[in-house]
């Protein structure tokens, strides 16, 4: 493969041609790339769904109930305005979805180019690089929406839900996940080996998971770390998800729009990068 | 040698299925394909022969509309790959050099999802998959995973997958590399059947016997250019003699031969371990050599093959 070398710009002249027979439309082709992922998921859906239940159960038990009891006893609940579990759950929702989204945007993407060469096989058919990228990202959106929905379901028996508006936190979590998945997928589409992914998880995803306001307010961080949190998408995802869950969004709709804007910026910027990366990798 | 029906693109009424003029592919400063011209007629089996790195795969990828043309003209099925890539790809079947089968899906699902890419209904794709599994003798493996299949089975599955859309044109990049003789013959047999049904085959290979078996016409590529073109028989006539005599001498003796063999054949080639005499009558060359008192340890008179042509045109040194 010569993916690393950019092809020289074309200087070719067009040739006269008869009208070509029609093929399926763009969206239908995106749907086919998506369908492939769905077919793959049929093999692993049981284990995957079980994990999606287990993870929030464990975290809400250990952090929300276990640690939360101490936090509330020490006056934390009063400081936060709500019991710790209620504070924690919506933020953890966004953070958990970020983790799944990031994973889905690393190994499976590179595997499509390097291990299985699934994308190369698709590209030999009417499906083009843009359709392949969009189909894959649409699948990631589906996966993380499932993870987010299950998370909210698990919140109910824990008593972590205050209002039915919590269902709106699911799309917010999905958008948060996409804000990570699209730029990471664009990066993964340029990789030939997987070593760099470990750095992404160790030095970006895990610190963000811990320090973006899911477990404690970002205001508790040293002052110089706070601007870093503001620049990353997870902070905004956590804040937006929590303001929906606690109903505080009505008090500050302006800041909610800022959160939404940052998330959209990351997700759409990443999407553009992703389309470019798939095109470069496949059509060389 | 199989002398297939020689369909020639030149002078016939049917327009060529593939037409390349000055076709060029560059990657930065590196020229992978350097201004080549060729035509492939409908129903023809056309081969690209050449050592590794000659530009065969780059040419195939341009024909397959997955690699933009840098310079020159290319039309495939009467269309322009730059403008009509998806439409062209809808009518071709590609067997890539390395299998791109999905090892996380079953044998049958690999075919069904591929049919879906071409816009087939699920039921139609399933029916077609069953037919094709039968065609490549993999029906009993339909439900199994891809990973445990042998190399030959995977190759057959790749061929079946490339046929799911009933292509007008098949692109096969080294279809039998790495297969054992039984598997190769089965693949050849299936490709020969497709050819008889009128499917146009374009293949790359560095196996001369494969080219002789399958190709009506072929081009030899070397260092990004086409260096010869013709049917296997034409190429042998043009670049070699009817027969080749291989003589092996006792160690050291070959160095003392001087030029004693040179006038016995049209061309004489000295290899480290033997001497090759290119002559239309190999036996006569042997008799003449013996009359001069030369006593080779072993003598083999054989017919010229494409391999002789290939080595003459592309040289004997390793390309790395």
Interface residues (C-beta under 8 A of the other chain):
Chain A: X2 X5 X6 X7 X8 X9 X10 X11 X12 X13 X14 X15 X17 X18 X20 X21 X22 X23 X24 X28 X29 X32 X35 X36 X39 X40 X43 X116 X117 X118 X120 X121 X122 X123 X124 X125 X126 X127 X128 X282 X283 X284
Chain B: X25 X26 X27 X28 X30 X32 X64 X66 X67 X68 X69 X70 X71 X72 X73 X74 X75 X78 X79 X80 X82 X83 X84 X85 X86 X87 X88 X89 X90 X91 X94 X96 X98 X100 X101 X102 X103 X104 X105 X109 X113 X114 X116 X117 X118 X119 X165
